[in-house]
Amino acid sequence: MRASASQAQDLGLPAIYLHLLAELLHNLNVDERALLLRVGLDPARLQSTDLRVSQSQASEFVTRAIIESGEPGLGIMLANEMKLPLHGALGIAVMSSETLGEALELVSRFLMLRAPHLRVLRRQEGEQVVFRLVCEIDLGPLHAFILDAMLFGCVTMGNQLLGRAPMNAEIRRRGNEPGYFQRFRHQIAAPVRYGQDEDAFVLPLSELDTPIRFSDEQLAASSRAECEEALQQLTEEAGFACRVRRVIETSHPFPPKLAQVANTLFVSERTLKRRLQEEQRSFQQLVDDVRLERAGDLLENTGMNLSQIADSLGYADAANFTRAFKRWTGVSPSQYRNRSRESPPQLEPHQAASL
């Protein structure tokens, strides 16, 4: 029996996918910014390929997006927008692979980095190879959206890698063909068979040896190593404190109230405090970690003045921000900005007192 989404471990979803979905909503004349803010997400923070959004917030946003746009085929539309570099290190590793088979092997191994709770099971059927997609949790109403994005995204990925659609590929889908599919059929360069007993991407074995047009052995090796490191880090960051931090990192307004984060994670405020204490962390500590990280980024990479930075970090004025930053780092924001232009410093929040 599969666990429900609320019971499963929340490893988060890449923020960039929600950014792409927001752009689609904009093209459909939906006020995507207002929708993101209602879910408690900061639109400006979603363009990162590194940040992850809590699954509960991502699920709420996708559900509202389908309702407000009146477009149940958003998953197919998202699949068409998925350019490989947007998948982070995994996308680069896939692009620089030697063959299509090697690229699909990487997707199978590291899919958790981009779509937690989905697994790929590979098997051979005569002269064909079947990549079956299995979901480890009950996604409820999001199931069709995610399967659409993933499976039709395989065709899009193949097109990008080869410069053409994969030869004699097919997509298998469980259940009856949804009514919206007819409007998108012409966009999918492979036959789609509904009423099957699995959700899968199928290719001829011979197609796996097709060379990738962006193949780069050195880049492939370094990107794969980055994926291995990211997978290990994601597994290690499965604790409750990391779930709380993900919500804080992408919240609007910032900093979020404890009650807002507790509500997002479907726990009481008391439970949130207790579980953080069990991991020897506190809510304020996590807020301050994110504040320091954001402060350093804004000082190094923008021309915002101290008042603007203070406001974006939730301080009443620049003086309060300056005192807090100096207490944290030992230098003023202006000194930090000047030094960063010469040699970027490394902020270590775990070594400092609370901001």
C-alpha positions as YAML, in Angstrom:
chain: A
units: angstrom
residues:
- id: 1
  name: MET
  ca: [0.00, 0.00, 0.00]
- id: 2
  name: ARG
  ca: [1.42, 3.40, -1.00]
- id: 3
  name: ALA
  ca: [1.86, 6.15, 1.56]
- id: 4
  name: SER
  ca: [-0.05, 9.39, 1.16]
- id: 5
  name: ALA
  ca: [1.80, 12.57, 0.20]
- id: 6
  name: SER
  ca: [1.33, 13.98, 3.71]
- id: 7
  name: GLN
  ca: [2.85, 10.87, 5.32]
- id: 8
  name: ALA
  ca: [5.84, 10.59, 2.99]
- id: 9
  name: GLN
  ca: [9.25, 12.12, 3.52]
- id: 10
  name: ASP
  ca: [9.28, 15.61, 1.98]
- id: 11
  name: LEU
  ca: [12.42, 16.05, -0.11]
- id: 12
  name: GLY
  ca: [11.03, 19.10, -1.87]
- id: 13
  name: LEU
  ca: [10.65, 19.87, -5.56]
- id: 14
  name: PRO
  ca: [12.96, 22.06, -7.67]
- id: 15
  name: ALA
  ca: [11.70, 25.64, -7.53]
- id: 16
  name: ILE
  ca: [12.51, 26.21, -11.20]
- id: 17
  name: TYR
  ca: [9.66, 23.90, -12.26]
- id: 18
  name: LEU
  ca: [7.13, 26.10, -10.49]
- id: 19
  name: HIS
  ca: [8.70, 29.13, -12.15]
- id: 20
  name: LEU
  ca: [8.14, 27.52, -15.56]
- id: 21
  name: LEU
  ca: [4.57, 26.68, -14.63]
- id: 22
  name: ALA
  ca: [4.02, 30.28, -13.52]
- id: 23
  name: GLU
  ca: [5.21, 31.49, -16.94]
- id: 24
  name: LEU
  ca: [2.71, 29.15, -18.61]
- id: 25
  name: LEU
  ca: [-0.07, 30.57, -16.45]
- id: 26
  name: HIS
  ca: [0.93, 34.08, -17.47]
- id: 27
  name: ASN
  ca: [0.53, 33.08, -21.13]
- id: 28
  name: LEU
  ca: [-2.92, 31.73, -20.26]
- id: 29
  name: ASN
  ca: [-3.89, 35.12, -18.79]
- id: 30
  name: VAL
  ca: [-3.81, 33.89, -15.19]
- id: 31
  name: ASP
  ca: [-2.32, 36.25, -12.59]
- id: 32
  name: GLU
  ca: [0.53, 33.90, -11.69]
- id: 33
  name: ARG
  ca: [2.13, 36.28, -9.19]
- id: 34
  name: ALA
  ca: [-1.06, 36.63, -7.17]
- id: 35
  name: LEU
  ca: [-1.49, 32.86, -7.20]
- id: 36
  name: LEU
  ca: [2.06, 32.27, -5.95]
- id: 37
  name: LEU
  ca: [1.62, 34.82, -3.18]
- id: 38
  name: ARG
  ca: [-1.63, 33.19, -2.06]
- id: 39
  name: VAL
  ca: [0.26, 29.92, -1.66]
- id: 40
  name: GLY
  ca: [2.94, 31.78, 0.32]
- id: 41
  name: LEU
  ca: [5.69, 31.52, -2.31]
- id: 42
  name: ASP
  ca: [8.06, 34.33, -3.30]
- id: 43
  name: PRO
  ca: [8.00, 34.58, -7.14]
- id: 44
  name: ALA
  ca: [11.52, 36.08, -7.18]
- id: 45
  name: ARG
  ca: [12.98, 33.03, -5.43]
- id: 46
  name: LEU
  ca: [11.68, 30.42, -7.86]
- id: 47
  name: GLN
  ca: [14.12, 31.04, -10.71]
- id: 48
  name: SER
  ca: [16.93, 29.16, -8.98]
- id: 49
  name: THR
  ca: [17.89, 25.66, -10.14]
- id: 50
  name: ASP
  ca: [19.22, 24.97, -6.62]
- id: 51
  name: LEU
  ca: [16.33, 25.91, -4.33]
- id: 52
  name: ARG
  ca: [13.61, 23.40, -3.55]
- id: 53
  name: VAL
  ca: [10.00, 24.08, -2.60]
- id: 54
  name: SER
  ca: [8.16, 22.00, -0.01]
- id: 55
  name: GLN
  ca: [5.93, 19.37, -1.61]
- id: 56
  name: SER
  ca: [2.87, 20.69, 0.21]
- id: 57
  name: GLN
  ca: [3.29, 24.19, -1.27]
- id: 58
  name: ALA
  ca: [4.12, 22.79, -4.71]
- id: 59
  name: SER
  ca: [1.03, 20.57, -4.62]
- id: 60
  name: GLU
  ca: [-1.21, 23.45, -3.60]
- id: 61
  name: PHE
  ca: [0.17, 25.69, -6.33]
- id: 62
  name: VAL
  ca: [-0.23, 23.06, -9.07]
- id: 63
  name: THR
  ca: [-3.78, 22.23, -7.96]
- id: 64
  name: ARG
  ca: [-4.80, 25.90, -7.93]
- id: 65
  name: ALA
  ca: [-3.05, 26.46, -11.28]
- id: 66
  name: ILE
  ca: [-5.13, 23.75, -12.96]
- id: 67
  name: ILE
  ca: [-8.35, 25.08, -11.44]
- id: 68
  name: GLU
  ca: [-7.76, 28.76, -12.17]
- id: 69
  name: SER
  ca: [-6.45, 28.20, -15.71]
- id: 70
  name: GLY
  ca: [-9.15, 25.67, -16.53]
- id: 71
  name: GLU
  ca: [-6.40, 23.70, -18.29]
- id: 72
  name: PRO
  ca: [-6.02, 20.07, -17.14]
- id: 73
  name: GLY
  ca: [-3.27, 19.59, -19.74]
- id: 74
  name: LEU
  ca: [-0.74, 21.79, -17.91]
- id: 75
  name: GLY
  ca: [1.53, 18.78, -17.40]
- id: 76
  name: ILE
  ca: [1.89, 18.28, -21.16]
- id: 77
  name: MET
  ca: [2.45, 22.00, -21.65]
- id: 78
  name: LEU
  ca: [5.17, 21.96, -18.98]
- id: 79
  name: ALA
  ca: [6.86, 18.97, -20.65]
- id: 80
  name: ASN
  ca: [7.20, 21.01, -23.85]
- id: 81
  name: GLU
  ca: [8.96, 23.82, -21.96]
- id: 82
  name: MET
  ca: [11.53, 21.62, -20.20]
- id: 83
  name: LYS
  ca: [14.95, 22.56, -21.56]
- id: 84
  name: LEU
  ca: [17.67, 20.23, -20.28]
- id: 85
  name: PRO
  ca: [19.88, 22.87, -18.54]
- id: 86
  name: LEU
  ca: [16.90, 23.71, -16.30]
- id: 87
  name: HIS
  ca: [17.30, 20.28, -14.71]
- id: 88
  name: GLY
  ca: [20.52, 21.43, -13.04]
- id: 89
  name: ALA
  ca: [23.52, 19.10, -12.84]
- id: 90
  name: LEU
  ca: [21.41, 16.16, -14.01]
- id: 91
  name: GLY
  ca: [20.41, 18.03, -17.16]
- id: 92
  name: ILE
  ca: [24.03, 18.86, -17.94]
- id: 93
  name: ALA
  ca: [25.13, 15.27, -17.29]
- id: 94
  name: VAL
  ca: [22.41, 13.97, -19.61]
- id: 95
  name: MET
  ca: [23.32, 16.45, -22.36]
- id: 96
  name: SER
  ca: [26.99, 15.55, -22.25]
- id: 97
  name: SER
  ca: [26.43, 11.75, -22.28]
- id: 98
  name: GLU
  ca: [27.88, 9.67, -25.07]
- id: 99
  name: THR
  ca: [24.70, 7.82, -26.09]
- id: 100
  name: LEU
  ca: [20.96, 7.98, -25.53]
- id: 101
  name: GLY
  ca: [21.18, 4.81, -23.47]
- id: 102
  name: GLU
  ca: [23.74, 6.40, -21.15]
- id: 103
  name: ALA
  ca: [21.54, 9.49, -20.83]
- id: 104
  name: LEU
  ca: [18.50, 7.40, -19.85]
- id: 105
  name: GLU
  ca: [20.62, 5.47, -17.35]
- id: 106
  name: LEU
  ca: [21.51, 8.77, -15.66]
- id: 107
  name: VAL
  ca: [17.87, 9.84, -15.55]
- id: 108
  name: SER
  ca: [16.96, 6.52, -13.95]
- id: 109
  name: ARG
  ca: [19.66, 6.76, -11.31]
- id: 110
  name: PHE
  ca: [19.24, 10.40, -10.35]
- id: 111
  name: LEU
  ca: [15.53, 11.00, -10.91]
- id: 112
  name: MET
  ca: [15.09, 11.57, -7.16]
- id: 113
  name: LEU
  ca: [16.99, 14.85, -7.52]
- id: 114
  name: ARG
  ca: [14.26, 16.25, -9.76]
- id: 115
  name: ALA
  ca: [11.16, 14.20, -8.88]
- id: 116
  name: PRO
  ca: [11.26, 12.57, -5.43]
- id: 117
  name: HIS
  ca: [9.09, 9.46, -4.95]
- id: 118
  name: LEU
  ca: [9.30, 8.49, -8.62]
- id: 119
  name: ARG
  ca: [11.39, 5.49, -9.68]
- id: 120
  name: VAL
  ca: [12.33, 4.12, -13.08]
- id: 121
  name: LEU
  ca: [12.26, 0.33, -13.58]
- id: 122
  name: ARG
  ca: [13.95, -0.90, -16.75]
- id: 123
  name: ARG
  ca: [13.26, -4.19, -18.51]
- id: 124
  name: GLN
  ca: [13.68, -5.68, -21.98]
- id: 125
  name: GLU
  ca: [10.80, -6.90, -24.15]
- id: 126
  name: GLY
  ca: [12.26, -8.62, -27.19]
- id: 127
  name: GLU
  ca: [13.84, -5.87, -29.29]
- id: 128
  name: GLN
  ca: [12.41, -3.12, -27.11]
- id: 129
  name: VAL
  ca: [13.45, -1.61, -23.79]
- id: 130
  name: VAL
  ca: [10.78, -0.40, -21.39]
- id: 131
  name: PHE
  ca: [11.37, 2.38, -18.85]
- id: 132
  name: ARG
  ca: [8.49, 2.04, -16.41]
- id: 133
  name: LEU
  ca: [7.69, 4.98, -14.14]
- id: 134
  name: VAL
  ca: [6.52, 4.02, -10.66]
- id: 135
  name: CYS
  ca: [5.25, 6.41, -7.99]
- id: 136
  name: GLU
  ca: [5.98, 5.40, -4.40]
- id: 137
  name: ILE
  ca: [3.28, 7.61, -2.85]
- id: 138
  name: ASP
  ca: [-0.35, 8.44, -3.53]
- id: 139
  name: LEU
  ca: [-0.27, 11.75, -5.42]
- id: 140
  name: GLY
  ca: [-4.04, 12.09, -5.52]
- id: 141
  name: PRO
  ca: [-5.25, 14.69, -8.06]
- id: 142
  name: LEU
  ca: [-1.63, 15.54, -8.97]
- id: 143
  name: HIS
  ca: [-0.96, 12.10, -10.41]
- id: 144
  name: ALA
  ca: [-2.03, 12.87, -13.99]
- id: 145
  name: PHE
  ca: [-0.15, 16.21, -14.03]
- id: 146
  name: ILE
  ca: [3.16, 14.69, -12.89]
- id: 147
  name: LEU
  ca: [2.93, 11.63, -15.16]
- id: 148
  name: ASP
  ca: [2.11, 13.89, -18.12]
- id: 149
  name: ALA
  ca: [5.12, 16.11, -17.41]
- id: 150
  name: MET
  ca: [7.51, 13.20, -16.92]
- id: 151
  name: LEU
  ca: [6.52, 10.84, -19.73]
- id: 152
  name: PHE
  ca: [5.85, 13.39, -22.45]
- id: 153
  name: GLY
  ca: [9.01, 15.11, -21.21]
- id: 154
  name: CYS
  ca: [10.95, 11.99, -22.25]
- id: 155
  name: VAL
  ca: [10.03, 12.67, -25.88]
- id: 156
  name: THR
  ca: [11.01, 16.33, -25.51]
- id: 157
  name: MET
  ca: [14.32, 15.30, -23.94]
- id: 158
  name: GLY
  ca: [15.04, 12.82, -26.73]
- id: 159
  name: ASN
  ca: [14.41, 15.51, -29.33]
- id: 160
  name: GLN
  ca: [16.86, 17.88, -27.64]
- id: 161
  name: LEU
  ca: [19.55, 15.21, -27.32]
- id: 162
  name: LEU
  ca: [19.33, 13.80, -30.83]
- id: 163
  name: GLY
  ca: [18.06, 16.73, -32.86]
- id: 164
  name: ARG
  ca: [15.09, 14.57, -33.85]
- id: 165
  name: ALA
  ca: [12.39, 12.54, -32.17]
- id: 166
  name: PRO
  ca: [13.51, 9.10, -30.91]
- id: 167
  name: MET
  ca: [12.84, 6.48, -33.59]
- id: 168
  name: ASN
  ca: [9.84, 4.16, -33.04]
- id: 169
  name: ALA
  ca: [9.32, 5.34, -29.46]
- id: 170
  name: GLU
  ca: [5.98, 5.02, -27.72]
- id: 171
  name: ILE
  ca: [4.37, 6.09, -24.46]
- id: 172
  name: ARG
  ca: [2.17, 3.76, -22.45]
- id: 173
  name: ARG
  ca: [-0.42, 5.15, -20.04]
- id: 174
  name: ARG
  ca: [-2.70, 3.50, -17.56]
- id: 175
  name: GLY
  ca: [-6.38, 4.40, -17.49]
- id: 176
  name: ASN
  ca: [-8.65, 5.88, -20.12]
- id: 177
  name: GLU
  ca: [-7.54, 8.64, -22.44]
- id: 178
  name: PRO
  ca: [-8.46, 11.98, -20.83]
- id: 179
  name: GLY
  ca: [-10.63, 14.36, -22.82]
- id: 180
  name: TYR
  ca: [-7.97, 17.06, -22.96]
- id: 181
  name: PHE
  ca: [-5.40, 14.82, -24.66]
- id: 182
  name: GLN
  ca: [-6.80, 15.25, -28.16]
- id: 183
  name: ARG
  ca: [-5.84, 18.95, -28.13]
- id: 184
  name: PHE
  ca: [-2.17, 18.03, -27.55]
- id: 185
  name: ARG
  ca: [-1.79, 14.83, -29.57]
- id: 186
  name: HIS
  ca: [-0.25, 16.62, -32.56]
- id: 187
  name: GLN
  ca: [2.50, 18.07, -30.31]
- id: 188
  name: ILE
  ca: [3.80, 14.66, -29.20]
- id: 189
  name: ALA
  ca: [6.24, 13.02, -31.61]
- id: 190
  name: ALA
  ca: [5.43, 9.47, -30.50]
- id: 191
  name: PRO
  ca: [2.29, 7.34, -30.35]
- id: 192
  name: VAL
  ca: [0.55, 7.35, -26.95]
- id: 193
  name: ARG
  ca: [-1.33, 4.21, -25.93]
- id: 194
  name: TYR
  ca: [-3.85, 4.52, -23.10]
- id: 195
  name: GLY
  ca: [-5.56, 1.63, -21.35]
- id: 196
  name: GLN
  ca: [-2.21, -0.04, -20.62]
- id: 197
  name: ASP
  ca: [-1.20, -1.73, -17.37]
- id: 198
  name: GLU
  ca: [1.74, 0.64, -16.76]
- id: 199
  name: ASP
  ca: [3.05, 4.16, -17.31]
- id: 200
  name: ALA
  ca: [6.17, 3.79, -19.42]
- id: 201
  name: PHE
  ca: [8.47, 5.15, -22.14]
- id: 202
  name: VAL
  ca: [9.39, 2.50, -24.71]
- id: 203
  name: LEU
  ca: [12.26, 2.49, -27.22]
- id: 204
  name: PRO
  ca: [13.88, 0.03, -29.63]
- id: 205
  name: LEU
  ca: [17.08, -1.40, -28.13]
- id: 206
  name: SER
  ca: [19.01, -0.20, -31.17]
- id: 207
  name: GLU
  ca: [18.08, 3.43, -30.43]
- id: 208
  name: LEU
  ca: [20.01, 3.33, -27.14]
- id: 209
  name: ASP
  ca: [23.31, 3.37, -29.06]
- id: 210
  name: THR
  ca: [22.46, 6.63, -30.84]
- id: 211
  name: PRO
  ca: [25.15, 9.24, -30.10]
- id: 212
  name: ILE
  ca: [24.23, 12.46, -28.29]
- id: 213
  name: ARG
  ca: [24.98, 15.59, -30.28]
- id: 214
  name: PHE
  ca: [26.37, 17.47, -27.24]
- id: 215
  name: SER
  ca: [28.58, 14.63, -25.98]
- id: 216
  name: ASP
  ca: [31.48, 15.80, -23.79]
- id: 217
  name: GLU
  ca: [33.32, 13.12, -21.81]
- id: 218
  name: GLN
  ca: [34.96, 15.50, -19.33]
- id: 219
  name: LEU
  ca: [31.80, 17.48, -18.66]
- id: 220
  name: ALA
  ca: [29.83, 14.24, -18.32]
- id: 221
  name: ALA
  ca: [32.20, 12.97, -15.63]
- id: 222
  name: SER
  ca: [32.18, 16.19, -13.60]
- id: 223
  name: SER
  ca: [28.39, 16.56, -13.86]
- id: 224
  name: ARG
  ca: [27.82, 12.96, -12.80]
- id: 225
  name: ALA
  ca: [30.07, 13.49, -9.78]
- id: 226
  name: GLU
  ca: [28.02, 16.59, -8.94]
- id: 227
  name: CYS
  ca: [24.84, 14.52, -9.17]
- id: 228
  name: GLU
  ca: [26.28, 11.87, -6.83]
- id: 229
  name: GLU
  ca: [27.17, 14.56, -4.31]
- id: 230
  name: ALA
  ca: [23.75, 16.22, -4.62]
- id: 231
  name: LEU
  ca: [21.99, 12.87, -4.15]
- id: 232
  name: GLN
  ca: [23.97, 12.17, -0.99]
- id: 233
  name: GLN
  ca: [23.25, 15.66, 0.32]
- id: 234
  name: LEU
  ca: [19.54, 15.38, -0.45]
- id: 235
  name: THR
  ca: [19.37, 12.09, 1.43]
- id: 236
  name: GLU
  ca: [21.21, 13.59, 4.40]
- id: 237
  name: GLU
  ca: [18.89, 16.62, 4.36]
- id: 238
  name: ALA
  ca: [15.80, 14.53, 4.92]
- id: 239
  name: GLY
  ca: [15.40, 15.79, 8.50]
- id: 240
  name: PHE
  ca: [12.61, 18.02, 9.75]
- id: 241
  name: ALA
  ca: [14.87, 21.08, 10.06]
- id: 242
  name: CYS
  ca: [15.62, 20.89, 6.31]
- id: 243
  name: ARG
  ca: [11.90, 20.73, 5.54]
- id: 244
  name: VAL
  ca: [11.35, 23.87, 7.63]
- id: 245
  name: ARG
  ca: [14.27, 25.64, 5.97]
- id: 246
  name: ARG
  ca: [12.88, 24.91, 2.48]
- id: 247
  name: VAL
  ca: [9.66, 26.67, 3.40]
- id: 248
  name: ILE
  ca: [11.55, 29.63, 4.89]
- id: 249
  name: GLU
  ca: [13.80, 29.97, 1.81]
- id: 250
  name: THR
  ca: [10.93, 30.45, -0.63]
- id: 251
  name: SER
  ca: [8.36, 32.16, 1.60]
- id: 252
  name: HIS
  ca: [6.57, 35.42, 0.98]
- id: 253
  name: PRO
  ca: [6.46, 37.59, 2.97]
- id: 254
  name: PHE
  ca: [9.92, 37.06, 4.42]
- id: 255
  name: PRO
  ca: [10.66, 36.17, 7.13]
- id: 256
  name: PRO
  ca: [7.63, 33.93, 7.58]
- id: 257
  name: LYS
  ca: [5.90, 33.56, 10.93]
- id: 258
  name: LEU
  ca: [6.26, 30.27, 12.75]
- id: 259
  name: ALA
  ca: [2.50, 29.70, 12.45]
- id: 260
  name: GLN
  ca: [2.68, 30.11, 8.66]
- id: 261
  name: VAL
  ca: [5.42, 27.48, 8.33]
- id: 262
  name: ALA
  ca: [3.68, 25.08, 10.71]
- id: 263
  name: ASN
  ca: [0.49, 25.40, 8.67]
- id: 264
  name: THR
  ca: [2.38, 24.72, 5.43]
- id: 265
  name: LEU
  ca: [3.88, 21.54, 6.89]
- id: 266
  name: PHE
  ca: [0.57, 20.40, 8.41]
- id: 267
  name: VAL
  ca: [1.85, 20.39, 12.00]
- id: 268
  name: SER
  ca: [1.02, 22.44, 15.08]
- id: 269
  name: GLU
  ca: [3.34, 25.20, 16.24]
- id: 270
  name: ARG
  ca: [4.13, 23.16, 19.33]
- id: 271
  name: THR
  ca: [5.03, 20.09, 17.25]
- id: 272
  name: LEU
  ca: [7.23, 22.18, 14.94]
- id: 273
  name: LYS
  ca: [9.18, 23.58, 17.90]
- id: 274
  name: ARG
  ca: [9.52, 20.15, 19.51]
- id: 275
  name: ARG
  ca: [10.73, 18.42, 16.37]
- id: 276
  name: LEU
  ca: [13.30, 21.14, 15.70]
- id: 277
  name: GLN
  ca: [14.48, 20.88, 19.31]
- id: 278
  name: GLU
  ca: [14.96, 17.13, 18.81]
- id: 279
  name: GLU
  ca: [17.40, 18.01, 16.00]
- id: 280
  name: GLN
  ca: [19.05, 20.68, 18.19]
- id: 281
  name: ARG
  ca: [17.76, 23.53, 16.04]
- id: 282
  name: SER
  ca: [15.30, 26.36, 16.53]
- id: 283
  name: PHE
  ca: [12.97, 28.20, 14.17]
- id: 284
  name: GLN
  ca: [14.74, 31.52, 14.71]
- id: 285
  name: GLN
  ca: [18.10, 29.88, 14.03]
- id: 286
  name: LEU
  ca: [16.87, 28.66, 10.64]
- id: 287
  name: VAL
  ca: [15.40, 32.06, 9.77]
- id: 288
  name: ASP
  ca: [18.72, 33.67, 10.64]
- id: 289
  name: ASP
  ca: [20.68, 31.17, 8.54]
- id: 290
  name: VAL
  ca: [18.56, 32.09, 5.52]
- id: 291
  name: ARG
  ca: [18.79, 35.80, 6.35]
- id: 292
  name: LEU
  ca: [22.58, 35.71, 6.44]
- id: 293
  name: GLU
  ca: [22.78, 33.75, 3.20]
- id: 294
  name: ARG
  ca: [20.44, 36.19, 1.45]
- id: 295
  name: ALA
  ca: [22.25, 39.20, 2.91]
- id: 296
  name: GLY
  ca: [25.60, 37.97, 1.58]
- id: 297
  name: ASP
  ca: [24.13, 37.30, -1.85]
- id: 298
  name: LEU
  ca: [22.48, 40.74, -2.06]
- id: 299
  name: LEU
  ca: [25.62, 42.53, -0.91]
- id: 300
  name: GLU
  ca: [27.84, 40.65, -3.35]
- id: 301
  name: ASN
  ca: [25.64, 40.47, -6.41]
- id: 302
  name: THR
  ca: [23.30, 43.49, -6.42]
- id: 303
  name: GLY
  ca: [23.52, 47.25, -6.18]
- id: 304
  name: MET
  ca: [20.72, 47.46, -3.62]
- id: 305
  name: ASN
  ca: [21.37, 49.95, -0.85]
- id: 306
  name: LEU
  ca: [21.27, 48.93, 2.82]
- id: 307
  name: SER
  ca: [17.71, 50.17, 3.34]
- id: 308
  name: GLN
  ca: [16.47, 48.07, 0.45]
- id: 309
  name: ILE
  ca: [18.33, 44.99, 1.70]
- id: 310
  name: ALA
  ca: [17.07, 45.53, 5.24]
- id: 311
  name: ASP
  ca: [13.49, 45.74, 3.97]
- id: 312
  name: SER
  ca: [13.82, 42.56, 1.89]
- id: 313
  name: LEU
  ca: [15.15, 40.69, 4.94]
- id: 314
  name: GLY
  ca: [12.36, 41.84, 7.22]
- id: 315
  name: TYR
  ca: [14.22, 44.45, 9.29]
- id: 316
  name: ALA
  ca: [12.58, 47.70, 10.37]
- id: 317
  name: ASP
  ca: [15.46, 49.81, 9.04]
- id: 318
  name: ALA
  ca: [19.06, 49.73, 7.81]
- id: 319
  name: ALA
  ca: [20.44, 50.41, 11.31]
- id: 320
  name: ASN
  ca: [18.88, 47.24, 12.72]
- id: 321
  name: PHE
  ca: [20.17, 45.22, 9.78]
- id: 322
  name: THR
  ca: [23.68, 46.69, 10.11]
- id: 323
  name: ARG
  ca: [23.86, 45.88, 13.84]
- id: 324
  name: ALA
  ca: [22.64, 42.34, 13.30]
- id: 325
  name: PHE
  ca: [24.98, 41.70, 10.36]
- id: 326
  name: LYS
  ca: [27.99, 43.01, 12.26]
- id: 327
  name: ARG
  ca: [27.12, 40.91, 15.29]
- id: 328
  name: TRP
  ca: [26.93, 37.88, 13.02]
- id: 329
  name: THR
  ca: [30.01, 38.38, 10.87]
- id: 330
  name: GLY
  ca: [32.19, 40.82, 12.78]
- id: 331
  name: VAL
  ca: [32.11, 43.34, 9.92]
- id: 332
  name: SER
  ca: [29.58, 45.89, 8.71]
- id: 333
  name: PRO
  ca: [27.57, 45.25, 5.51]
- id: 334
  name: SER
  ca: [29.55, 47.97, 3.72]
- id: 335
  name: GLN
  ca: [32.87, 46.43, 4.74]
- id: 336
  name: TYR
  ca: [31.63, 43.01, 3.65]
- id: 337
  name: ARG
  ca: [30.53, 44.38, 0.26]
- id: 338
  name: ASN
  ca: [33.91, 46.07, -0.31]
- id: 339
  name: ARG
  ca: [35.87, 42.96, 0.68]
- id: 340
  name: SER
  ca: [33.71, 40.71, -1.50]
- id: 341
  name: ARG
  ca: [34.72, 42.70, -4.56]
- id: 342
  name: GLU
  ca: [38.34, 41.86, -3.84]
- id: 343
  name: SER
  ca: [37.99, 38.28, -2.55]
- id: 344
  name: PRO
  ca: [34.51, 36.79, -1.92]
- id: 345
  name: PRO
  ca: [34.28, 35.82, 1.77]
- id: 346
  name: GLN
  ca: [32.66, 32.65, 3.03]
- id: 347
  name: LEU
  ca: [29.80, 33.08, 5.49]
- id: 348
  name: GLU
  ca: [29.56, 30.37, 8.13]
- id: 349
  name: PRO
  ca: [26.30, 30.87, 10.05]
- id: 350
  name: HIS
  ca: [26.83, 27.81, 12.23]
- id: 351
  name: GLN
  ca: [29.88, 29.47, 13.75]
- id: 352
  name: ALA
  ca: [28.07, 32.68, 14.70]
- id: 353
  name: ALA
  ca: [25.56, 33.80, 17.25]
- id: 354
  name: SER
  ca: [21.94, 34.47, 16.24]
- id: 355
  name: LEU
  ca: [21.44, 37.31, 13.77]
...
